[in-house]
Amino acid sequence: MVEKTVFDQLFQLISIYEFNKYVDRYGGNHRSRKFAWWDQDLAMAFAQVTGRDGLSDIKACLHDH
């Protein structure tokens, strides 16, 4: 059995349906081509939790995971 990380458990508390409803209401994905707001939100939260310093650090860390 694969156990879920604390990060995964935390984001299960957020309804993707509700999140997307607000993104649509405020046009959050306007002009977004490949990186949806949900993915960006997850990446930024991950960066905050793990204490990343910059975009290259975030990219390297996410690539490793």
N, C-alpha and C positions, 0 to 999 in steps of 0.2 A: 504494500500500500504506500502510495506516494503522499507524503504530508505536505500541506500547503504552507508557504512562507507567511510570515506575519504581514508582509506587504500585500500579498494576495488576499489574505483574510480581511485586511483593512478595506481594500477596494471592492470587496464583495458587499460591503455595507452600502455602497453607492449604486443606485439604480441607473443602469445604462440608458434605459428608456427615458427616465426623468432628465438625465444629463443631456441626451440628444434633443429632447423637447426644448430645453433652454438654448442649446446651440442653434437649433432651427429658428427659434423665436427671434434671436438677436443676430442671425446671419453669421455665425461663427465659422462655418466652413466655406464662406464665400472666398473664392479664388484659391482655395486649398486644393492641391492636386493629389498629393500622395500621403500626406500626414494629417489624419483627422484629429479633431480636438481631443477626443478621448485618448488617443495615443500620445498626444502632446502632454495632456494632463498627467498621464501615468509616468511619462519620462521626467517631467519636472518634479513630480512628487518623489520619484525614485532618487533624483539628484539631490533634493533637499534632505531626504532620510539618510542617504549615504555620504553626505557632505562633499559633493563634487564641487570643483572650483571653476570650471569653465566648460564650454561646449565640447572641446576636444576630450576633456576628461570624462564628461558624460557619455560621449560617443564610444570611447574606449571601454568604459565600464559596461555599458549596455551590450556592446559587441561581445564582450567576454561572457555575459550571462545569456 
